[in-house]
Amino acid sequence: MSEVPDLSGRTAVVTGAGRGIGLAVAEQLARCGAHVLTLRTAGEEEGHTAAASGQRVRGDRMDDVPCDLAELAQVGRAARDIIGLTGGRVDILVNNAGVAALPPTRSADGHEAHFAINHLGHFALTGHLLPALLNAPQPRVVNVTSVLHWLGRFRPDQAATPRRYHRWTAYFDSKLANLLFTHGLHAFAGARGLPLRSVAAHPGLVDTTLGSRGLRADARHLEARALEWTQARRHSPEQGALSLLRAATDPHIGGGGLLGPGGPGECSGPPVPARAARRATDPRAAERLWQLSQHLTGHPFPADGSKPARDRGENR
Ligand SMILES: NC(=O)c1ccc[n+]([C@@H]2O[C@H](COP(=O)([O-])OP(=O)(O)OC[C@H]3O[C@@H](n4cnc5c(N)ncnc54)[C@H](OP(=O)(O)O)[C@@H]3O)[C@@H](O)[C@H]2O)c1
């Protein structure tokens, strides 16, 4: 991780930073000098927070911000807290938090949980933080996706309220949405001449708790074999973090780009530019997802692209 440059004076926000890949990203950004705001769900026990862990890494460079991305009102409040804690400037936003293979679950706002947590919460957070991002000279947003986005579909009429539910399909679709959002945000910034760079990264196959509860509780034959196959190929959260860190800091990564591990099957290896499915870069689908997400989250992004007022945070 030595390739991450000195980040002194920069501020980074990382969602899902209480454990797993997000924790590894947050710790490394703090080690490199950034002030890191770590979003975590409020239920996490004290002493296991990213900030507590980060304090072992480097002094007081990490602050925890409680936020359940499954509740849009909390997202608005968290954005206001972040703006207060950072003095209104965010250089890097890493939209990393995620859930997988949940039983049928709705968010506090009534949306399918994978779509709500993995996509809508991050869409709203990014929109609410746009003023702070635009106060940084070279702001960057990193959306965390997966190679499994290749199996995803975007159905505008069913994304938030699917008629038929499968827990893995819901995850695949949400990871496709992460890439469509990356492209939608890239287009939004480009059309308005904003200096914001929107990029995506996937970590490969990583040894974390993601999806494991669902698998252990109810592993069918095919899933059990898939789990066995993936377990043999997983790398550590620190290694999985590398593509996110490069996406967050490498000045040569262009807007709309995707990074992932360069080894066989993109499971592990050093971060390199990766290929996205064609339907994940379709500008019409990106625009439809953008409009749908604006509608479902209370329009956190300003239509005219002007620097929005800082107090737009809580509109849901
Ligand atoms: N692991 C892999 O092999 C793999 C592969 C491809 C992509 N990814 C992606 O990598 C990202 C990180 O996953 P991981 O493997 O590190 O998983 P993980 O260890 O299970 O961590 C998930 C993180 O997301 C947070 N989170 C979950 N629900 C949330 C909610 N409602 N509101 C706020 N935060 C929430 C969790 O917060 P709490 O700790 O507070 O619960 C946790 O910090 C995800 O986007 C995932 O899709 C992972």
PDBQT file of the ligand as one rigid body, heavy atoms in Angstrom, charges set to zero:
ROOT
HETATM    1  N1  LIG A 401     -15.937  -9.520   0.400  1.00  0.00    +0.000 N 
HETATM    2  C1  LIG A 401     -15.886  -9.693  -0.918  1.00  0.00    +0.000 C 
HETATM    3  O1  LIG A 401     -15.415 -10.729  -1.421  1.00  0.00    +0.000 OA
HETATM    4  C2  LIG A 401     -16.400  -8.614  -1.835  1.00  0.00    +0.000 A 
HETATM    5  C3  LIG A 401     -16.367  -8.856  -3.211  1.00  0.00    +0.000 A 
HETATM    6  C4  LIG A 401     -16.824  -7.865  -4.087  1.00  0.00    +0.000 A 
HETATM    7  C5  LIG A 401     -17.310  -6.678  -3.571  1.00  0.00    +0.000 A 
HETATM    8  N2  LIG A 401     -17.350  -6.482  -2.237  1.00  0.00    +0.000 N 
HETATM    9  C6  LIG A 401     -17.884  -5.192  -1.759  1.00  0.00    +0.000 C 
HETATM   10  O2  LIG A 401     -17.027  -4.640  -0.787  1.00  0.00    +0.000 OA
HETATM   11  C7  LIG A 401     -17.780  -3.802   0.082  1.00  0.00    +0.000 C 
HETATM   12  C8  LIG A 401     -17.399  -4.081   1.525  1.00  0.00    +0.000 C 
HETATM   13  O3  LIG A 401     -17.763  -5.402   1.834  1.00  0.00    +0.000 OA
HETATM   14  P1  LIG A 401     -16.974  -6.313   2.908  1.00  0.00    +0.000 P 
HETATM   15  O4  LIG A 401     -16.601  -7.554   2.201  1.00  0.00    +0.000 OA
HETATM   16  O5  LIG A 401     -15.945  -5.523   3.605  1.00  0.00    +0.000 OA
HETATM   17  O6  LIG A 401     -18.186  -6.658   3.866  1.00  0.00    +0.000 OA
HETATM   18  P2  LIG A 401     -18.335  -6.688   5.465  1.00  0.00    +0.000 P 
HETATM   19  O7  LIG A 401     -17.072  -7.093   6.125  1.00  0.00    +0.000 OA
HETATM   20  O8  LIG A 401     -19.564  -7.486   5.703  1.00  0.00    +0.000 OA
HETATM   21  O9  LIG A 401     -18.572  -5.153   5.816  1.00  0.00    +0.000 OA
HETATM   22  C9  LIG A 401     -19.721  -4.515   5.361  1.00  0.00    +0.000 C 
HETATM   23  C10 LIG A 401     -19.737  -3.108   5.921  1.00  0.00    +0.000 C 
HETATM   24  O10 LIG A 401     -20.945  -2.488   5.445  1.00  0.00    +0.000 OA
HETATM   25  C11 LIG A 401     -21.575  -1.869   6.555  1.00  0.00    +0.000 C 
HETATM   26  N3  LIG A 401     -23.032  -1.833   6.444  1.00  0.00    +0.000 N 
HETATM   27  C12 LIG A 401     -23.868  -2.873   6.236  1.00  0.00    +0.000 A 
HETATM   28  N4  LIG A 401     -25.138  -2.457   6.278  1.00  0.00    +0.000 NA
HETATM   29  C13 LIG A 401     -25.103  -1.129   6.531  1.00  0.00    +0.000 A 
HETATM   30  C14 LIG A 401     -26.096  -0.128   6.707  1.00  0.00    +0.000 A 
HETATM   31  N5  LIG A 401     -27.403  -0.399   6.659  1.00  0.00    +0.000 N 
HETATM   32  N6  LIG A 401     -25.693   1.141   6.942  1.00  0.00    +0.000 NA
HETATM   33  C15 LIG A 401     -24.385   1.440   7.045  1.00  0.00    +0.000 A 
HETATM   34  N7  LIG A 401     -23.390   0.535   6.899  1.00  0.00    +0.000 NA
HETATM   35  C16 LIG A 401     -23.753  -0.730   6.637  1.00  0.00    +0.000 A 
HETATM   36  C17 LIG A 401     -21.182  -2.685   7.761  1.00  0.00    +0.000 C 
HETATM   37  O11 LIG A 401     -21.308  -1.844   8.883  1.00  0.00    +0.000 OA
HETATM   38  P3  LIG A 401     -21.400  -2.418  10.391  1.00  0.00    +0.000 P 
HETATM   39  O12 LIG A 401     -20.057  -3.000  10.668  1.00  0.00    +0.000 OA
HETATM   40  O13 LIG A 401     -21.706  -1.193  11.168  1.00  0.00    +0.000 OA
HETATM   41  O14 LIG A 401     -22.497  -3.427  10.345  1.00  0.00    +0.000 OA
HETATM   42  C18 LIG A 401     -19.758  -3.085   7.448  1.00  0.00    +0.000 C 
HETATM   43  O15 LIG A 401     -18.857  -2.123   7.913  1.00  0.00    +0.000 OA
HETATM   44  C19 LIG A 401     -19.255  -4.063  -0.244  1.00  0.00    +0.000 C 
HETATM   45  O16 LIG A 401     -19.747  -3.008  -1.042  1.00  0.00    +0.000 OA
HETATM   46  C20 LIG A 401     -19.214  -5.341  -1.058  1.00  0.00    +0.000 C 
HETATM   47  O17 LIG A 401     -20.282  -5.425  -1.984  1.00  0.00    +0.000 OA
HETATM   48  C21 LIG A 401     -16.895  -7.412  -1.341  1.00  0.00    +0.000 A 
ENDROOT
TORSDOF 0
